[in-house]
Amino acid sequence: MTKPASDQDKPDTASPSAKPCPICGKPAERRWQPFCSKRCADVDLNRWLTGAYAIPVVENDETPEEEGGTAE
């Protein structure tokens, strides 16, 4: 009797419509999506942890008390 195939038994292959790895550009592997390998996933994580990636923040110079109106 044969064992039914499952997703775990299938090799990690890229789907035809998969986007390329954002780190190296190779086809993404199902196991590491959106990356192609553990190495590229680790490179991305390292970039986040070291601050290479940052979300820009715009800070207001005015405080709420200074915005419009007169001081009483």
Distance bins in CASP14 RR format, pairs under 12 A and 6 or more apart:
PFRMAT RR
TARGET T0000
AUTHOR 0000-0000-0000
RMODE 2
METHOD distances of the structure
MODEL  1
2 9 0 0 0 0 0 1 0 0 0 0 0
3 9 1 0 0 1 0 0 0 0 0 0 0
4 10 0 0 0 0 0 1 0 0 0 0 0
5 11 0 0 0 0 0 1 0 0 0 0 0
7 13 0 0 0 0 0 1 0 0 0 0 0
7 30 0 0 0 0 1 0 0 0 0 0 0
7 31 0 0 0 0 1 0 0 0 0 0 0
8 30 0 0 0 0 0 1 0 0 0 0 0
8 31 0 0 0 0 1 0 0 0 0 0 0
10 29 0 0 0 0 0 1 0 0 0 0 0
10 30 0 0 0 0 1 0 0 0 0 0 0
10 31 0 0 0 0 0 1 0 0 0 0 0
11 29 0 0 0 0 1 0 0 0 0 0 0
11 30 0 0 0 0 1 0 0 0 0 0 0
11 31 0 0 0 0 1 0 0 0 0 0 0
12 18 0 0 0 0 0 1 0 0 0 0 0
12 27 0 0 0 0 0 1 0 0 0 0 0
12 28 0 0 0 0 1 0 0 0 0 0 0
12 29 1 0 1 0 0 0 0 0 0 0 0
12 30 1 0 1 0 0 0 0 0 0 0 0
12 31 1 0 1 0 0 0 0 0 0 0 0
12 32 1 0 0 1 0 0 0 0 0 0 0
12 33 0 0 0 0 1 0 0 0 0 0 0
12 35 0 0 0 0 0 1 0 0 0 0 0
12 36 0 0 0 0 1 0 0 0 0 0 0
12 37 0 0 0 0 1 0 0 0 0 0 0
12 38 0 0 0 0 0 1 0 0 0 0 0
13 27 0 0 0 0 1 0 0 0 0 0 0
13 28 0 0 0 0 0 1 0 0 0 0 0
13 29 1 0 0 1 0 0 0 0 0 0 0
13 30 1 0 0 1 0 0 0 0 0 0 0
13 31 0 0 0 0 1 0 0 0 0 0 0
13 32 0 0 0 0 0 1 0 0 0 0 0
13 33 0 0 0 0 0 1 0 0 0 0 0
13 36 0 0 0 0 0 1 0 0 0 0 0
14 20 0 0 0 0 1 0 0 0 0 0 0
14 21 0 0 0 0 1 0 0 0 0 0 0
14 25 0 0 0 0 0 1 0 0 0 0 0
14 26 0 0 0 0 1 0 0 0 0 0 0
14 27 1 1 0 0 0 0 0 0 0 0 0
14 28 1 0 1 0 0 0 0 0 0 0 0
14 29 1 0 1 0 0 0 0 0 0 0 0
14 30 1 0 0 1 0 0 0 0 0 0 0
14 31 0 0 0 0 0 1 0 0 0 0 0
14 32 0 0 0 0 0 1 0 0 0 0 0
14 33 0 0 0 0 1 0 0 0 0 0 0
14 34 0 0 0 0 0 1 0 0 0 0 0
14 35 0 0 0 0 0 1 0 0 0 0 0
14 36 1 0 0 1 0 0 0 0 0 0 0
14 37 0 0 0 0 0 1 0 0 0 0 0
15 27 0 0 0 0 1 0 0 0 0 0 0
15 28 0 0 0 0 1 0 0 0 0 0 0
15 29 0 0 0 0 1 0 0 0 0 0 0
15 30 1 0 0 1 0 0 0 0 0 0 0
15 33 0 0 0 0 1 0 0 0 0 0 0
15 34 0 0 0 0 0 1 0 0 0 0 0
16 27 0 0 0 0 1 0 0 0 0 0 0
16 28 0 0 0 0 0 1 0 0 0 0 0
17 27 0 0 0 0 0 1 0 0 0 0 0
17 28 0 0 0 0 0 1 0 0 0 0 0
18 25 0 0 0 0 0 1 0 0 0 0 0
18 26 0 0 0 0 0 1 0 0 0 0 0
18 27 1 0 1 0 0 0 0 0 0 0 0
18 28 1 0 1 0 0 0 0 0 0 0 0
18 29 0 0 0 0 1 0 0 0 0 0 0
18 30 0 0 0 0 1 0 0 0 0 0 0
18 31 0 0 0 0 0 1 0 0 0 0 0
18 32 0 0 0 0 0 1 0 0 0 0 0
18 33 1 0 0 1 0 0 0 0 0 0 0
18 34 0 0 0 0 1 0 0 0 0 0 0
18 35 0 0 0 0 0 1 0 0 0 0 0
18 36 0 0 0 0 1 0 0 0 0 0 0
19 25 0 0 0 0 1 0 0 0 0 0 0
19 26 0 0 0 0 0 1 0 0 0 0 0
19 27 0 0 0 0 1 0 0 0 0 0 0
19 28 1 0 0 1 0 0 0 0 0 0 0
19 29 0 0 0 0 0 1 0 0 0 0 0
19 33 0 0 0 0 1 0 0 0 0 0 0
19 34 1 0 0 1 0 0 0 0 0 0 0
19 35 0 0 0 0 0 1 0 0 0 0 0
19 36 0 0 0 0 0 1 0 0 0 0 0
20 26 1 0 0 1 0 0 0 0 0 0 0
20 27 1 0 0 1 0 0 0 0 0 0 0
20 28 1 0 0 1 0 0 0 0 0 0 0
20 29 0 0 0 0 0 1 0 0 0 0 0
20 33 0 0 0 0 0 1 0 0 0 0 0
20 34 0 0 0 0 1 0 0 0 0 0 0
20 35 0 0 0 0 1 0 0 0 0 0 0
20 36 1 0 0 1 0 0 0 0 0 0 0
20 40 0 0 0 0 0 1 0 0 0 0 0
21 27 1 0 0 1 0 0 0 0 0 0 0
21 28 1 0 1 0 0 0 0 0 0 0 0
21 29 0 0 0 0 1 0 0 0 0 0 0
21 32 0 0 0 0 1 0 0 0 0 0 0
21 33 0 0 0 0 1 0 0 0 0 0 0
21 34 1 0 0 1 0 0 0 0 0 0 0
21 35 1 0 1 0 0 0 0 0 0 0 0
21 36 1 1 0 0 0 0 0 0 0 0 0
21 37 1 0 0 1 0 0 0 0 0 0 0
21 38 0 0 0 0 0 1 0 0 0 0 0
21 39 0 0 0 0 0 1 0 0 0 0 0
21 40 1 0 1 0 0 0 0 0 0 0 0
21 41 0 0 0 0 1 0 0 0 0 0 0
21 43 0 0 0 0 1 0 0 0 0 0 0
21 44 0 0 0 0 1 0 0 0 0 0 0
22 28 0 0 0 0 1 0 0 0 0 0 0
22 32 0 0 0 0 0 1 0 0 0 0 0
22 33 0 0 0 0 0 1 0 0 0 0 0
22 34 1 0 0 1 0 0 0 0 0 0 0
22 35 1 0 0 1 0 0 0 0 0 0 0
22 36 0 0 0 0 1 0 0 0 0 0 0
22 40 1 0 0 1 0 0 0 0 0 0 0
22 41 0 0 0 0 0 1 0 0 0 0 0
22 43 0 0 0 0 1 0 0 0 0 0 0
22 44 1 0 0 1 0 0 0 0 0 0 0
22 47 0 0 0 0 0 1 0 0 0 0 0
22 53 0 0 0 0 0 1 0 0 0 0 0
23 32 0 0 0 0 0 1 0 0 0 0 0
23 34 0 0 0 0 1 0 0 0 0 0 0
23 35 1 0 0 1 0 0 0 0 0 0 0
23 36 1 0 0 1 0 0 0 0 0 0 0
23 37 0 0 0 0 1 0 0 0 0 0 0
23 38 0 0 0 0 0 1 0 0 0 0 0
23 39 0 0 0 0 1 0 0 0 0 0 0
23 40 1 1 0 0 0 0 0 0 0 0 0
23 41 0 0 0 0 1 0 0 0 0 0 0
23 42 0 0 0 0 1 0 0 0 0 0 0
23 43 1 0 1 0 0 0 0 0 0 0 0
23 44 1 0 1 0 0 0 0 0 0 0 0
23 45 0 0 0 0 0 1 0 0 0 0 0
23 46 0 0 0 0 0 1 0 0 0 0 0
23 47 0 0 0 0 1 0 0 0 0 0 0
23 52 0 0 0 0 0 1 0 0 0 0 0
23 53 0 0 0 0 0 1 0 0 0 0 0
24 32 0 0 0 0 0 1 0 0 0 0 0
24 34 0 0 0 0 0 1 0 0 0 0 0
24 35 0 0 0 0 1 0 0 0 0 0 0
24 36 1 0 0 1 0 0 0 0 0 0 0
24 37 0 0 0 0 1 0 0 0 0 0 0
24 39 0 0 0 0 1 0 0 0 0 0 0
24 40 1 0 1 0 0 0 0 0 0 0 0
24 41 0 0 0 0 0 1 0 0 0 0 0
24 43 0 0 0 0 1 0 0 0 0 0 0
24 44 0 0 0 0 0 1 0 0 0 0 0
25 34 0 0 0 0 0 1 0 0 0 0 0
25 35 0 0 0 0 1 0 0 0 0 0 0
25 36 1 0 0 1 0 0 0 0 0 0 0
25 37 0 0 0 0 0 1 0 0 0 0 0
25 40 0 0 0 0 1 0 0 0 0 0 0
26 32 0 0 0 0 0 1 0 0 0 0 0
26 34 0 0 0 0 0 1 0 0 0 0 0
26 35 0 0 0 0 1 0 0 0 0 0 0
26 36 1 0 1 0 0 0 0 0 0 0 0
26 37 1 0 0 1 0 0 0 0 0 0 0
26 39 0 0 0 0 0 1 0 0 0 0 0
26 40 0 0 0 0 1 0 0 0 0 0 0
27 33 0 0 0 0 0 1 0 0 0 0 0
27 34 0 0 0 0 0 1 0 0 0 0 0
27 35 0 0 0 0 0 1 0 0 0 0 0
27 36 1 0 0 1 0 0 0 0 0 0 0
27 37 0 0 0 0 0 1 0 0 0 0 0
27 40 0 0 0 0 0 1 0 0 0 0 0
28 34 1 0 1 0 0 0 0 0 0 0 0
28 35 1 0 0 1 0 0 0 0 0 0 0
28 36 1 0 1 0 0 0 0 0 0 0 0
28 37 0 0 0 0 1 0 0 0 0 0 0
28 40 0 0 0 0 1 0 0 0 0 0 0
28 41 0 0 0 0 0 1 0 0 0 0 0
29 35 1 0 0 1 0 0 0 0 0 0 0
29 36 1 0 1 0 0 0 0 0 0 0 0
29 37 1 0 0 1 0 0 0 0 0 0 0
29 38 0 0 0 0 1 0 0 0 0 0 0
29 39 0 0 0 0 0 1 0 0 0 0 0
29 40 0 0 0 0 1 0 0 0 0 0 0
29 41 0 0 0 0 1 0 0 0 0 0 0
30 36 0 0 0 0 0 1 0 0 0 0 0
30 37 0 0 0 0 0 1 0 0 0 0 0
31 37 0 0 0 0 1 0 0 0 0 0 0
31 38 0 0 0 0 1 0 0 0 0 0 0
31 40 0 0 0 0 0 1 0 0 0 0 0
31 41 0 0 0 0 1 0 0 0 0 0 0
32 38 1 0 0 1 0 0 0 0 0 0 0
32 39 0 0 0 0 1 0 0 0 0 0 0
32 40 1 0 0 1 0 0 0 0 0 0 0
32 41 1 0 1 0 0 0 0 0 0 0 0
32 42 0 0 0 0 1 0 0 0 0 0 0
32 43 0 0 0 0 0 1 0 0 0 0 0
32 44 0 0 0 0 0 1 0 0 0 0 0
32 45 0 0 0 0 0 1 0 0 0 0 0
33 40 0 0 0 0 0 1 0 0 0 0 0
33 41 0 0 0 0 1 0 0 0 0 0 0
33 44 0 0 0 0 0 1 0 0 0 0 0
34 40 0 0 0 0 1 0 0 0 0 0 0
34 41 0 0 0 0 1 0 0 0 0 0 0
34 44 0 0 0 0 1 0 0 0 0 0 0
35 41 1 0 1 0 0 0 0 0 0 0 0
35 42 0 0 0 0 1 0 0 0 0 0 0
35 43 0 0 0 0 1 0 0 0 0 0 0
35 44 1 0 0 1 0 0 0 0 0 0 0
35 45 0 0 0 0 0 1 0 0 0 0 0
36 43 0 0 0 0 0 1 0 0 0 0 0
36 44 0 0 0 0 0 1 0 0 0 0 0
37 43 0 0 0 0 1 0 0 0 0 0 0
37 44 0 0 0 0 0 1 0 0 0 0 0
38 44 0 0 0 0 0 1 0 0 0 0 0
38 45 0 0 0 0 0 1 0 0 0 0 0
39 45 0 0 0 0 0 1 0 0 0 0 0
39 46 0 0 0 0 0 1 0 0 0 0 0
40 46 0 0 0 0 0 1 0 0 0 0 0
40 47 0 0 0 0 0 1 0 0 0 0 0
41 47 0 0 0 0 0 1 0 0 0 0 0
41 48 0 0 0 0 0 1 0 0 0 0 0
42 48 0 0 0 0 0 1 0 0 0 0 0
42 49 0 0 0 0 0 1 0 0 0 0 0
43 49 0 0 0 0 0 1 0 0 0 0 0
43 50 0 0 0 0 0 1 0 0 0 0 0
43 52 0 0 0 0 1 0 0 0 0 0 0
43 53 0 0 0 0 0 1 0 0 0 0 0
44 50 0 0 0 0 0 1 0 0 0 0 0
44 51 0 0 0 0 0 1 0 0 0 0 0
44 52 0 0 0 0 1 0 0 0 0 0 0
44 53 0 0 0 0 1 0 0 0 0 0 0
45 51 0 0 0 0 0 1 0 0 0 0 0
45 52 0 0 0 0 0 1 0 0 0 0 0
45 53 0 0 0 0 0 1 0 0 0 0 0
46 52 1 0 0 1 0 0 0 0 0 0 0
46 53 0 0 0 0 0 1 0 0 0 0 0
47 53 1 0 1 0 0 0 0 0 0 0 0
47 54 0 0 0 0 1 0 0 0 0 0 0
48 54 0 0 0 0 1 0 0 0 0 0 0
48 55 0 0 0 0 0 1 0 0 0 0 0
60 66 0 0 0 0 1 0 0 0 0 0 0
60 67 0 0 0 0 1 0 0 0 0 0 0
61 67 0 0 0 0 0 1 0 0 0 0 0
62 68 0 0 0 0 1 0 0 0 0 0 0
62 69 0 0 0 0 0 1 0 0 0 0 0
65 71 1 0 0 1 0 0 0 0 0 0 0
65 72 0 0 0 0 0 1 0 0 0 0 0
END
